[in-house]
């Protein structure tokens, strides 16, 4: 079954609406205090470096992983 969405006031197929002709830009994260070191994290790259340095992973990366209690992590 085909799904439709509204783009620019017109009804178009969802698969076609998701296609992009240009680059996608994502704004950077808001600064926050690291729960590991207490330092201010100001960018995604800074966050990645901090997590790698302290051997940490993002809980969202655990989605579907099996927990010790036998249930799956929902991420």
N, C-alpha and C positions, 0 to 999 in steps of 0.2 A: 504494500500500500504506500502510495506517495504521500509525503508530508509537505505541507505548504507553510510559508511564513510571509509576513508583510515586510517588505523592504522598499523604502522611498514611496510609500503609499500604494505599492503594487503587490499582488499576490504572486509569489515565485516559489519554485521547488526549493526545499531546504538545502538539498545537496548543491544547487547552483548558488544559493545565497551565501553559502559559507566560503566560496572561492574568493580569493583576494588577488587583486592585480598589483598590489604593492607590498612593501614590507610591513611587518607588524611590530609595533612599539609597545613595550610594557614599561610603565613608570617604575622607578626604583622604590624600595621599601621605605617606610617611615623609620627614622632612627629609634632604637630601643636599647635598653640595658640588657647585656648578656647575662642570663642566669648562671653561666659558668664562671665568668671572670669579673662581672660587674662593669666591664668596659662598654662604651656606647658603640653599637653596631650601626653603621651608617649606609651600607650598601649590600646588595646581594653577594658580591664577590667577597666582601669583608665577612659576611655571615658564613659563606662556604669555607673560607680559610679558617675561621674560628672553630667551626664544627669539625673540620678535618684535623686541625691541630689537637683537639681534645677527644678525638675518636668518637664523635657523636653522629647520630643520624636523625633525619627529620621523621617524625611519627607518620607523616603522610606517605613515606616510602615503605612503610610496613603493611600497607593495605593488602589484605589477603594472606598475610603470613600467619603461620600457626603459633599460637601462644603456648606457654607452658601448661596452662589449664585445659588445653585441647580446643579452645575456641579460636576463631579467625579474627585477626585485627581488622577493624573497619576503616582505619585510616582516617 
